[in-house]
Amino acid sequence: MLPLKTRRIIYAPVVANLRKHMRKIGLFTLLLIFVIKMNGQNENSELKGLKSKMIEQAIGVAKEFDVILDFSDNSIKNVESILSELNVEYERTKNDEGLNGLAYMFGFYIVDVIERNHGKGRLERHHSEFGENSFPFYWNDGTLFPMGWCQKRIFDGKEDDIEFKYRVFVLEDND
């Protein structure tokens, strides 16, 4: 991995380009449709279609960072790396434009990795304790919040490392 200072120089323009790209593809429109479609619904064919579009976007963003997402448990390290770079850029600029959308994309990717490798779960829009739009993922007799993990990683920093959370709540819990 490149030294942090070099990564900052290389990835700052990448993040800026991602924001432009997200505006072009209408990610915010896609997110709005997603929220509307999920109104009180469990995962269904419309949600799965939106979920797959978000995952496709996450894979495209990863390519911008020269990272491959292959749906393996190890690919969560790559997601952590990307979110780390987004945090560095956020801390530098305090510009949060587009970052919540990126968090949702990578959150959906994490849900998909869990389901592909460890069994299906159920994604919902609301949680009784955490409220509306908290997107709980009910899996393996527990509740995970991958979208929230990604948001916290981007905005709060390395203390919210998603690779660690994934290891504790998915890999170790699944043994």
Buried (B, 14 or more C-beta within 10 A) or exposed (E): EEEEEEBBEEBBEBBBEBBEBBEEEEBBEBBEBBBEBBEEEEBEEBBEEBBEBBBEBBBBBBEBBEBEBEBEBEBBEBBBBBBBBBBBBBEEEEEEEBBBBBBBBBBBBBBBBBBEBBEEBEBBBBBEEEEEEBBBBBBBEEBBBBBBBBBBBBBEBEEBBBBBBBBEBBBEBEE
